[in-house]
Amino acid sequence: MIIRNARVFDGVNAKTQDNVDVLIEGSHVVGVSSAPVAGDASDGVIEIDARGRFLMPGLSDAHVHLMGNANSMMEFLQGPTGALYGNTIAEAKRMLLRGFTTVRDMGGDTAPVKSLIDRGVFEGPRIFPSQAMISQTSGHADFSFVYDVPEEFGGAPSRTEDIHFTRVADGVPRVLAAVREQLKMGASQIKLTLGGGAASMYDPLNTLQYTPDEVRAAVQAATDYGTYVATHVYTPAGIARALDAGVTSIEHGHLADEATIALIAEKGAWLSMQPFAEDDHHYPDPVRAAKNTEICHGTDEVYGWARQHGVKTAWGTDLLLEPQSAPRQSVMAARLGDFYSNAEALTMLTSGNAALFELAGERNTYRGAKLGVIAEGAWADLILVDGDPIADLSLIADPDTNFALIVKSGQIVKNEA
């Protein structure tokens, strides 16, 4: 395939290059040239004239819950297991049509879905699965009912553990087993919950979850497998505990103070942040709604401190258990422009997130080529945009209208060019 006469944003440099031809062979970009690339349609070459339009790498999301995005809480607790996976596969296709060609899944049994997509059975983004979110009893990922007896006292696993959405593990031996279980099932990285959250039932935001020894055990088990731990946590005390134990990626962090953000930079860790607005999630329960409000109000300051201290920052959505809200992924991507320049936002949405994903080392099954860039040897994941997102980032909020061409692994997903 040759995409001719494109204005190329390569995912790294803010300055675009005009009149560029991009040559794709198989699943990879093999040439990016300001001179015309030779090609003959009679030899089976597909030629697409970009007509000077904006060509960029596929988008990425560093914090999705693909299964959680596709199913409601009632479907999780009462729905047939097959329907959960069917909804997940359908949402994967919709996510790809929004231009998201790579995602890091932060809780859910998505390794089987990833395998089917990678084999070409279904269409969807590349997935870096974490498998089940690992939580202590009464922690953020404990979805058992209050009257259920904990496993530690002989109770049965909850429904969300049965479907590998969560794993409750208390004490160092069980944490080690839980981490190793997720790696055995195909996790690229490990997701641990170290503090309260808005979506969970039992834990105020200020709770500290998991002891230092438990967190260090999880980090050791992940490191031994050549990968890293990411932690759900909002507060300064929780973030400090995570960093002290060697956690690589802080997920959320909205209630941090400036000293804590500076500590993230000092440790060389990542801040995987979400530009939350209060209406991104809907909580009829006033307690959870109040927690959501508190989280959202911390967003502006934390982004400012992250920029000031040079923190490595990734972008994600964390939409969960409200399938009707899934399309807000595109709106939240455009909202990143409220905190960064449009070029900085596009870089984070492409090569920036990819740098975090690639820390999975040999657990990264896509390591044969670069993600998030348009360059020779990179994966051929591309979007042709009607308009210039560097001038107007809101264009990416409406992919149905503004994305004329979507290519993933050299395969055309959408073509209105």
DARAKA-V936238 format. One record per run of one state. SS is the DSSP state (a for helix, b for strand, c for the rest). FROM is the first residue (numbers start at 1). TO is the last residue. Records with the same first field share a line. If there is no record, write none. Layout:
SS=FROM-TO, FROM-TO
//
This chain:
c=1-1, 9-16, 26-27, 34-40, 44-46, 50-53, 58-58, 65-65, 71-72, 79-80, 98-99, 106-107, 109-110, 119-125, 130-130, 132-132, 136-150, 154-158, 163-165, 169-171, 185-189, 194-194, 196-207, 209-211, 225-228, 245-248, 256-257, 268-269, 274-277, 281-285, 298-298, 310-311, 316-322, 326-327, 339-341, 364-378, 380-381, 386-392, 398-398, 409-410, 416-417
b=2-8, 17-25, 28-33, 47-49, 54-57, 59-64, 100-105, 108-108, 126-129, 131-131, 133-135, 166-168, 190-193, 195-195, 208-208, 229-235, 249-255, 270-273, 312-315, 379-379, 382-385, 403-408, 411-415
a=41-43, 66-70, 73-78, 81-97, 111-118, 151-153, 159-162, 172-184, 212-224, 236-244, 258-267, 278-280, 286-297, 299-309, 323-325, 328-338, 342-363, 393-397, 399-402
//
